[in-house]
Structures are given as structure tokens and as C-alpha cells.
Amino acid sequence: MKAFSIFNYVFSIIGAGLLAGAIYLYVDKQAFLEKAETTQGTVIEMVSKRSKDSTTYSPVVSFTTKAGQEITYTSSTSSNPPSYDVGENVEIFYDPANPHDAEINGFFSLWLGVIILGFIGIVFFLIGSLGVLFRYLKKKKVQNLLETGKPIAAKFTQVQLNTNQTLNGRNPFQILSQWQDPKTDELYVFKSESIWFDPTEFVKTDTVRVFIDPENPAKYTMDTSFLPKLKN
């Protein structure tokens, strides 16, 4: 169904965008550190930040630039429990052209934004791209069976809902058929790909064509080209 493809592509695009954002933040932070001056500061207050489910604390730091300018800076990074104590001395990076552009010299203070964006971006990108890759490999496998597989006439048995797959509260249908290998007398049950409408009235014969791998009939694809194409 097209919705699954759209879902995968959207997740890939969002993931790529977040990863691009993480790279931008990393480059920007590196540029800041290259031009930054360092000095010692003192934590003078811990400011609470309340959200719906929790309260976190950001340090407010006072420091003096090499030019003698007194600066009070509130970190954008917050945590619970607090990462710093009031009165604690910390090293500060600041932009000499704009001393209010400052950061505490700490791993999370400097790189938390990069880590969060990068992690979320990787998760989204992997979900989307692996879905696209899976669909591509599956389509290639089906195409290969259609071109090189052995066609057999399998007995149509029923149409059933595929309860293993759900989209918007709906389950797709599957056509079921069976075939007994004349060489081994083993019985195989074949299932079609998911069909998002009831195909019962369109199955007009007692058999359906299935393409199997002659070496392993468990590898197969059912030919459902006799069904109409769903347009919505």
C-alpha cells in the first residue's frame, strides 16, 4: 500500500534533515570554540525550568572577560539532578566579540544538542531507509521469481484477513492456495501479498498461478495480476 512507502520516505527525509541539523550544530560549535576565549566563572544561581512532567535546573554563571567586562550567563542546558552547585567554579568559553555568547566547558553543555539531534536523526533515518530497502529487496525477489521461477497451478482455498498487518484500524486480505509437490508429496500453503480490498469476487477459477523456486518451493510469489488495480 502506498501509505507504507510514503511513511518510509517521510521518515528518511526527516531523519536526513535532523542529521543535517546535527552536523550544522557541530560545525557551528567547532567554529565557536576556535575563536572563543576562556576564563573562570562562578555559578551564582540554579534556575528551575518546569515542564509538564518534570523540573530541571540550569546554571547561571558570572564571569569577567579579559577586557574586564562583567557578564552573567544562563546556560541553555538543564538537568535534574542539577549538574552544578551554587558557588562552584567552572571554565567558560566566550566569544570575545560578543561575550554573552558563552558556554560552560562541559561535555553536555557543549554537545548535548548535537547528540540529541544526531540520535533522533539516526533513528528516523534508519526506520525509513531500512523500510525502503526492505521493500526494494522484496520487490526484486518477486520480480526474480516471476522471471525465473516455475509456474504452477495451486488450488484456491480461501480469502482471509491478514491480522498481522494493520493500517488505520484496517487489516488487508490475502488469497490462500495450496499445492502438493508430486515429487515429495509435501503440501505447501501459499499466501498472496496483502490486498487492501476484498478480492473474493475476482477469483473466478479453482486455481491461481504461483511462481516457485524449483529448488525450494517455500520461496514463491503468487500472481495476482488478474485483480483490478486499487486507485484509492
Steps between C-alpha positions, in 0.01 A plus 500: 500500500630844407459627857783276620733629226411860582560429870847360426601788273371762746695342786814488282464867407435606861797295616727649235384849598572438869842356418574807288395714796732305729791547258424872477497533880829307524672721241358814660619389845847422366518845341394655832770309693771602253439871557394480866694638796507310831457628852383383839142559612291434808156341519287757681157342463314193376190597301215250492324417175165329535342280238185290516669200656819625663714785628858555385766751604727726296810666647535877497869591477676830567838561339733782403641527149866577433384850409357537853132477404272336758268245336215294643413201285223241533578160347251362250569150634297383798488177697350328802681450730691826443838459334657783701488648851461867589849639568670242276779629274472406132700570186321717245541534126377835364508688172724806553291696248178407684575384857135413562550216250654264753509133596614307806790270419314175554421213266121527524502880504691504174369195318156405637313662210719319247451167680121533523452609138746240375342214697144584397614553142671160488190327640265668250737444209555133581127433539424666169796378296480141626132498406585626150780244470274217619232589245761525224651159581155345527396645165824377343441151642146492360621621160770233494245226577269630228785485250679180601258309726294199403129579451259255661122487538420503871151421624313806627381440856378826652534873552590606852593811695868552572478585870878541520476830315289802594468848356250756628317224684466287184642160414581405140380183330705207373423230245590150621575203281664162540706264286640152551846440362469189276863408567490503880123499575565798730213747527571871465268783600554823306386848603475803277637843582271726702196619303314807627159400368302176511615302193252213540273589205799535267629146557304330222694172468580212732872558465739793520843523342797493735865535402726283713871445533539144361773431755295631790122539448478685831639796304214618284284785383134484406395659173214737581514694175140389429377732776397859421730780608392690810493872424429644847 
